[in-house]
Amino acid sequence: MKANQTFETPLHREGSGVGSAPKVVVAFSGGLDTSYTVMRLANEGWEVYAACANTGGFSQEQLKKNEENAYKLGAKHYVTLDVTQEYYEKSLRYMIFGNVLRNNCYPISVSSERIFQAIAIARYANEVGADAIAHGSTGAGNDQIRFDMTFLVMAPGVKIITLTRDEKLSRKDEVDYLNAHGFNADFAKLKYSYNVGIWGTSICGGELLDSAQGLPEEAFLKHVTQTEERLLKIEFEKGEIVAVDGERFTDKIKAIQRIEEIGAAYAVGRDCNVGDTIIGIKGRVGFEAAAPMLIIEAHRLLEKYTLSKWQQYWKDQVANWYGMFLHESQYLEPVMPDIEAMLTSSQRNVNGTAILRLRPYGFDTVGVDSKDDLLKSKLGEYGEMQHGWTSEEAKGFIKVSSTPLRVYYGIHNDEKR
């Protein structure tokens, strides 16, 4: 079914009262797909509630424009659902605790945001007694899964409408429909598409469609404005940011934004990630994420000094699963709070300041200042002098440690390399 064809009027749906317009909550970003969805459903007789779930990626100007456009498109109600602090408390802090990077590369920005946007939309749909929830995802990406799975769990029994996906609508179909009904906003096809969030900006399209090419400078939104090297000091208490360059922050979002401001001036945190999508095809995305990359590396550096070997090892194992579940729309899996509990426990001694050196397009780790620094042990200095054991004890330890190998090769001498 294309955009100029008739959509089944909801007034005749089973369960709707005659003459009463059923309610639909549209997950409204202000983009082409969701703008089309609002207008189309409003024209087909739905009472449209346009809801923009903000996880930190929208400016006040954008939110104001979204509200204006929602009403122009035919929405009866508009609301901004600000879940930025909830997003930090229930996701970002654990991704920092776990130093989570998908494929050791990507800070899982969009995928984690979508989960909390979907939860906020489902919660709102329940509050207003919606008959349906609509979103603008296509059938070729991960977001359709993140939205649908969350809605199925958080708003059971509420109909899910996805016009763009179900009718395989092209950009031209949607633009033509909007123009024909008096909405002439500029939705020109751009070379790149962007998703800006508190935890990084993703970039799709352009050269990324060719596996042999990378993104040119003009594809990025932030560019080098500082060329002199500088130190960046990030202080943590129990794994959470409390200060940046000596400035104290109680609001963790503002701390992240401050680090982003500093790092973006050096254009750090750029990369491309190639990975497996939930639906099974490979996907490639570019990104610029100064704050996440600086925070994660600073936090990882501090952990090297303050955690035991096995704390680091097991924390890395569960953190990898935490990131994978977030990416693959399994945030509501009951094991997630269990993983979060372990990650939280592991942070009890992650206290101190990590020091980074920033330069254009990159940075280095320098060192830490921490009262919990295990490197300060009085038992010995690596490569220098031992104080907690004698040389004879060291030789005995080495000999006992070699016992399993000596047993094996005593029987299989021909296998020695």
ZIWO-V701798 format. One record per pair of residues at least 24 apart in sequence whose ideal C-beta (glycine too) atoms are under 7 Angstrom apart, sorted by the first residue. I is the first residue (numbers start at 1). J is the second residue. D is the distance in Angstrom with one decimal. If there is no record, write none. Layout:
i=I j=J d=D
i=I j=J d=D
This chain:
i=1 j=167 d=4.6
i=2 j=167 d=6.6
i=2 j=173 d=5.7
i=3 j=169 d=6.0
i=3 j=173 d=4.3
i=3 j=174 d=6.3
i=3 j=176 d=6.6
i=3 j=177 d=4.0
i=4 j=177 d=6.9
i=7 j=40 d=6.7
i=7 j=44 d=4.7
i=9 j=44 d=5.7
i=9 j=45 d=5.0
i=10 j=44 d=6.6
i=10 j=45 d=5.5
i=10 j=46 d=5.3
i=11 j=45 d=5.1
i=21 j=45 d=5.8
i=21 j=46 d=6.3
i=21 j=47 d=4.3
i=22 j=46 d=6.2
i=22 j=47 d=6.8
i=22 j=131 d=4.0
i=22 j=132 d=6.9
i=23 j=47 d=4.9
i=23 j=49 d=6.2
i=23 j=128 d=6.1
i=23 j=129 d=6.5
i=23 j=130 d=4.5
i=23 j=131 d=5.4
i=24 j=48 d=5.8
i=24 j=49 d=6.9
i=24 j=130 d=6.2
i=24 j=131 d=6.6
i=24 j=132 d=4.3
i=24 j=133 d=7.0
i=24 j=134 d=5.5
i=24 j=161 d=6.6
i=25 j=49 d=4.6
i=25 j=51 d=5.5
i=25 j=121 d=6.2
i=25 j=124 d=6.0
i=25 j=125 d=4.3
i=25 j=128 d=6.7
i=25 j=130 d=4.6
i=25 j=133 d=5.1
i=26 j=50 d=5.2
i=26 j=51 d=6.9
i=26 j=134 d=4.6
i=27 j=51 d=6.4
i=27 j=53 d=6.7
i=27 j=117 d=6.8
i=27 j=121 d=4.8
i=27 j=135 d=4.3
i=27 j=147 d=6.8
i=28 j=52 d=5.1
i=28 j=66 d=6.6
i=28 j=70 d=6.0
i=30 j=62 d=6.9
i=30 j=65 d=6.8
i=30 j=66 d=4.3
i=30 j=69 d=6.2
i=31 j=136 d=6.9
i=32 j=171 d=6.4
i=32 j=174 d=5.5
i=32 j=175 d=7.0
i=32 j=187 d=4.3
i=33 j=136 d=2.9
i=33 j=164 d=4.8
i=33 j=174 d=6.8
i=34 j=136 d=4.2
i=35 j=69 d=6.6
i=35 j=73 d=5.8
i=35 j=178 d=6.5
i=35 j=185 d=6.9
i=36 j=174 d=4.0
i=36 j=177 d=6.1
i=36 j=178 d=6.2
i=37 j=134 d=5.2
i=37 j=136 d=5.4
i=37 j=163 d=5.5
i=38 j=70 d=6.2
i=38 j=73 d=4.3
i=38 j=74 d=6.2
i=38 j=75 d=5.4
i=39 j=73 d=4.4
i=39 j=74 d=5.3
i=39 j=178 d=6.2
i=39 j=181 d=6.0
i=39 j=183 d=6.3
i=40 j=163 d=6.0
i=40 j=177 d=6.8
i=41 j=134 d=6.3
i=42 j=73 d=6.7
i=42 j=74 d=2.9
i=42 j=75 d=6.5
i=43 j=74 d=6.5
i=43 j=181 d=6.8
i=47 j=76 d=5.2
i=48 j=74 d=6.3
i=48 j=75 d=4.4
i=48 j=76 d=5.8
i=49 j=75 d=7.0
i=49 j=77 d=4.5
i=49 j=128 d=5.8
i=49 j=130 d=6.7
i=50 j=75 d=4.1
i=50 j=77 d=7.0
i=50 j=78 d=4.7
i=51 j=79 d=5.2
i=51 j=81 d=5.8
i=51 j=121 d=5.7
i=51 j=124 d=5.2
i=52 j=80 d=5.0
i=52 j=81 d=6.9
i=53 j=81 d=4.6
i=53 j=83 d=6.0
i=53 j=117 d=3.8
i=53 j=120 d=4.1
i=53 j=121 d=5.6
i=54 j=80 d=5.8
i=54 j=81 d=6.7
i=54 j=82 d=5.0
i=54 j=83 d=6.9
i=54 j=84 d=6.4
i=55 j=83 d=5.8
i=55 j=84 d=5.7
i=55 j=87 d=4.5
i=55 j=113 d=4.5
i=55 j=116 d=5.5
i=55 j=117 d=6.0
i=55 j=197 d=6.1
i=55 j=198 d=6.4
i=56 j=84 d=4.2
i=56 j=87 d=6.7
i=56 j=197 d=6.0
i=56 j=198 d=3.0
i=56 j=253 d=6.5
i=57 j=196 d=4.7
i=57 j=197 d=3.9
i=57 j=198 d=6.4
i=69 j=185 d=6.7
i=72 j=183 d=6.2
i=73 j=183 d=6.0
i=79 j=124 d=6.9
i=81 j=120 d=4.3
i=81 j=124 d=6.0
i=83 j=116 d=5.3
i=83 j=120 d=4.7
i=84 j=198 d=6.5
i=84 j=253 d=5.8
i=85 j=253 d=6.6
i=86 j=116 d=6.5
i=87 j=113 d=6.9
i=87 j=116 d=4.6
i=88 j=252 d=5.4
i=88 j=253 d=5.9
i=91 j=116 d=6.5
i=92 j=199 d=6.3
i=93 j=240 d=6.2
i=94 j=322 d=6.3
i=94 j=340 d=5.2
i=94 j=343 d=5.4
i=95 j=323 d=7.0
i=96 j=239 d=6.7
i=96 j=295 d=6.0
i=96 j=296 d=6.6
i=96 j=299 d=5.6
i=97 j=239 d=5.0
i=97 j=343 d=4.1
i=97 j=344 d=6.7
i=97 j=346 d=6.9
i=97 j=347 d=5.5
i=98 j=315 d=6.8
i=98 j=319 d=2.8
i=98 j=322 d=5.4
i=98 j=323 d=6.8
i=98 j=343 d=5.4
i=99 j=296 d=5.0
i=99 j=299 d=6.1
i=99 j=300 d=4.6
i=99 j=319 d=6.4
i=100 j=319 d=5.6
i=100 j=322 d=6.3
i=100 j=323 d=3.9
i=101 j=296 d=6.5
i=102 j=273 d=6.6
i=102 j=275 d=6.2
i=102 j=323 d=5.6
i=102 j=327 d=5.8
i=103 j=273 d=5.9
i=103 j=275 d=5.3
i=105 j=271 d=5.8
i=105 j=273 d=4.8
i=106 j=273 d=3.7
i=106 j=287 d=6.4
i=107 j=199 d=5.9
i=107 j=200 d=5.4
i=107 j=289 d=5.0
i=107 j=292 d=3.8
i=107 j=293 d=6.7
i=107 j=296 d=6.8
i=108 j=323 d=5.5
i=108 j=326 d=5.7
i=108 j=327 d=5.7
i=109 j=197 d=5.2
i=109 j=199 d=4.1
i=109 j=200 d=3.8
i=109 j=202 d=6.2
i=109 j=287 d=6.9
i=109 j=289 d=6.3
i=110 j=195 d=5.1
i=110 j=197 d=6.8
i=110 j=202 d=5.0
i=111 j=142 d=6.5
i=111 j=146 d=6.8
i=111 j=326 d=6.0
i=111 j=327 d=4.5
i=112 j=199 d=6.8
i=112 j=326 d=5.0
i=113 j=197 d=5.1
i=114 j=143 d=5.5
i=114 j=146 d=4.3
i=114 j=147 d=6.9
i=115 j=146 d=5.8
i=115 j=150 d=6.4
i=115 j=326 d=6.7
i=115 j=329 d=6.9
i=115 j=331 d=4.6
i=118 j=146 d=5.9
i=118 j=147 d=4.9
i=118 j=150 d=3.6
i=118 j=151 d=6.5
i=119 j=150 d=5.9
i=119 j=154 d=6.0
i=122 j=150 d=6.0
i=122 j=151 d=5.3
i=122 j=154 d=3.6
i=122 j=155 d=4.2
i=123 j=154 d=6.8
i=125 j=155 d=5.1
i=125 j=158 d=5.8
i=126 j=155 d=5.6
i=130 j=158 d=6.0
i=131 j=158 d=6.9
i=131 j=159 d=6.2
i=132 j=158 d=6.2
i=132 j=159 d=3.9
i=132 j=160 d=7.0
i=132 j=161 d=5.3
i=133 j=158 d=5.6
i=133 j=160 d=5.8
i=134 j=161 d=3.9
i=134 j=162 d=6.8
i=135 j=162 d=6.1
i=136 j=164 d=5.3
i=137 j=162 d=6.0
i=137 j=164 d=6.9
i=137 j=165 d=5.8
i=138 j=164 d=5.6
i=138 j=165 d=5.5
i=139 j=165 d=4.4
i=142 j=277 d=5.4
i=142 j=278 d=5.0
i=145 j=278 d=5.0
i=145 j=329 d=5.0
i=146 j=329 d=4.5
i=149 j=329 d=4.8
i=153 j=332 d=5.5
i=192 j=219 d=5.5
i=194 j=221 d=6.7
i=198 j=253 d=6.6
i=198 j=256 d=6.2
i=199 j=289 d=6.8
i=199 j=292 d=5.4
i=200 j=287 d=5.3
i=200 j=288 d=6.8
i=200 j=289 d=3.0
i=200 j=292 d=5.3
i=201 j=287 d=6.3
i=201 j=288 d=5.2
i=201 j=289 d=7.0
i=202 j=285 d=5.2
i=202 j=287 d=5.1
i=203 j=285 d=6.8
i=203 j=286 d=3.8
i=203 j=287 d=6.2
i=204 j=285 d=5.8
i=208 j=272 d=6.7
i=208 j=284 d=5.0
i=208 j=285 d=7.0
i=208 j=286 d=5.7
i=214 j=272 d=6.3
i=215 j=272 d=6.8
i=215 j=286 d=4.7
i=219 j=286 d=6.7
i=220 j=267 d=7.0
i=220 j=270 d=6.4
i=220 j=288 d=5.3
i=221 j=288 d=6.7
i=222 j=264 d=4.3
i=222 j=267 d=6.1
i=222 j=288 d=5.8
i=223 j=267 d=5.8
i=224 j=266 d=6.3
i=224 j=267 d=4.7
i=224 j=360 d=4.8
i=225 j=265 d=4.8
i=226 j=265 d=4.2
i=226 j=266 d=5.6
i=227 j=360 d=5.7
i=229 j=357 d=6.1
i=229 j=358 d=6.6
i=229 j=359 d=4.9
i=230 j=358 d=5.4
i=231 j=355 d=5.9
i=231 j=356 d=7.0
i=231 j=357 d=5.8
i=231 j=366 d=6.8
i=232 j=262 d=6.0
i=232 j=294 d=6.7
i=232 j=356 d=4.6
i=232 j=358 d=5.5
i=233 j=353 d=5.2
i=233 j=355 d=5.4
i=234 j=259 d=6.8
i=234 j=295 d=6.7
i=234 j=298 d=4.4
i=234 j=353 d=6.8
i=234 j=354 d=5.3
i=235 j=353 d=4.4
i=236 j=299 d=6.4
i=236 j=302 d=5.9
i=236 j=350 d=5.8
i=236 j=351 d=6.4
i=236 j=352 d=6.6
i=237 j=351 d=5.4
i=238 j=347 d=4.8
i=238 j=348 d=6.0
i=238 j=350 d=6.3
i=238 j=351 d=6.6
i=239 j=299 d=6.8
i=239 j=347 d=3.1
i=239 j=350 d=4.3
i=241 j=295 d=6.8
i=256 j=291 d=5.1
i=256 j=295 d=7.0
i=259 j=291 d=4.5
i=259 j=294 d=5.5
i=259 j=295 d=6.1
i=260 j=290 d=5.3
i=260 j=291 d=3.7
i=263 j=290 d=3.0
i=263 j=291 d=6.1
i=263 j=294 d=4.9
i=263 j=358 d=6.8
i=264 j=290 d=4.6
i=266 j=358 d=4.9
i=266 j=359 d=6.5
i=266 j=360 d=5.4
i=266 j=361 d=6.9
i=267 j=360 d=6.5
i=267 j=361 d=5.4
i=268 j=293 d=6.4
i=268 j=294 d=6.7
i=268 j=358 d=6.5
i=268 j=361 d=6.6
i=268 j=362 d=6.0
i=268 j=363 d=5.4
i=269 j=293 d=3.9
i=269 j=294 d=7.0
i=278 j=328 d=5.1
i=278 j=329 d=6.4
i=294 j=356 d=6.3
i=294 j=363 d=6.7
i=297 j=356 d=7.0
i=297 j=365 d=6.4
i=298 j=354 d=3.7
i=298 j=356 d=5.8
i=299 j=354 d=6.9
i=301 j=354 d=4.8
i=301 j=365 d=4.8
i=301 j=368 d=6.2
i=302 j=350 d=5.8
i=302 j=352 d=5.7
i=302 j=354 d=4.6
i=302 j=368 d=5.3
i=302 j=370 d=6.5
i=303 j=350 d=5.8
i=305 j=368 d=5.1
i=305 j=370 d=5.9
i=305 j=373 d=4.8
i=305 j=374 d=6.1
i=305 j=375 d=5.7
i=306 j=349 d=5.1
i=306 j=350 d=5.3
i=306 j=352 d=6.9
i=306 j=370 d=5.9
i=306 j=372 d=4.5
i=306 j=373 d=6.6
i=306 j=374 d=6.3
i=307 j=346 d=6.8
i=311 j=346 d=5.6
i=315 j=343 d=6.6
i=315 j=346 d=4.7
i=318 j=342 d=5.6
i=318 j=343 d=6.9
i=319 j=343 d=6.6
